[in-house]
């Protein structure tokens, strides 16, 4: 282990101790021994960790915990402190900057992995759910699922790219947006504001529909053609739509806004109940409804390249690590403009 790692034998962070409404304080501050990297693992000092809505779902119990007292956070930017046996390749040397994302393990042998759909692997595991994540100053990442990151970027600007960006990229692909098409985005948080930038850069007309006035202003600043309330009609029929808000009531709203042959892609891991759909109003004329599940590593690599090409830049609200509970509360209350990012020691 490196001298930097051995100098700090204790990490500080947060765990989901009592899942429940954010007002009940589900997060708990902890101190733990610094873990040793096992085979294929990297010990990473966290430079920044994005706060994802999935972290909120885990904290509030919308997603059942996979293990007790897990450190959340899966948009991790950090520096390698040490590498375990067999951790080889780009981004595994001491001092390298790497990124850790939601997907951290797949079996590699099931029918889904063999056909290139590792996001559907029934044996998949996830950072901040099945293993400790980045709401801490030190964490472990599997080298095979880590992304080499640029040395010259602000780590707080990189963090939201690692889940919000990746899942938005896959949701955009699932929406089947035609070249130069009309895209509706429902909800406009961390993932949506990154996806919108890529779609606009690629020539799409983007209409944003969200309840937050602050988010509507951000959407217009980023080049959206319009920004209206979440339940309002867009100014023209949509070729494609993405639902980022975890609100099932918006599914029929978005489907009704689609033009003939349009597709609605649901981006979230959690969604409240969808009300009954009217076949004629919502699905007839070959409108499609699709879900989006996690991502593949190929998605992550393609997204990072596309974001660099398009000059995608997140709007970031920074929080010191010791205010992670406040960051989640602000996210729950729609008080975060763009993406919330924790900065250890900041």
C-alpha angles and dihedrals in degrees: 000000000000124000090246091056096045091049089065111050095169132057128204124213149118133278133195096247103162113018110216144103111334091242089065092062104245093176123081129193113237142178118211138170114271106258123236114239111248128206110319093003134123125212105218133191104219116236095176139349125197120226109232129194086240087065087056092049090052094046093049095044097247084127114043113241116254093204135006124264096007121173106237127213130097106180095083129169117181151134124262112250097175141350127222125224113298095015098132139150137051114351097019102101121102107271096023116134113235139172129225120204139183098278111069106156142021128171097239092211108069122099091260095051092045092054094047098261099114089151086073095050108135089214096052121134130202138216113249092015108053095018136019116283141193106297084104139066094249131031144161123247129185106244093219091060099040123103123221108235134200117271097216100057129095105258090221089059092050098048099074090051090067099071111352088051098040096048091044089052092053092044089052090052090048090052091067092221109188120225109284090006133155112258126191118203117197112200120014113217132122098313097039096051091054094045091049091056092054093046092050092047088053092053104264125143105233125203116188122206116187139138095232116092090200090054091049090055091050091050092054091046089055093052106268113159091224141358122202141157117296095250096041125103118256115242092254138017114280128235090200139002137194122206110210097160110090090231117123092194088071094060095082090040092056094042091053090053093057122103119230110299093016126146132220116204118196109211106186132093089220130041131174117239117300113230119232114292125224107225096213096044100038113024110017119101089048099292110165131212116202136176125216119220121196115292143265123245087247088059089053094051093045092048094050090051092046093047090052092048093049095043093239111185124184123225102231134200108195126213128181113245091251089063097056090121090056091049091056091046090052090048091051090050095048090244096128117097107211112329131352114222130188117219115195110228090007 
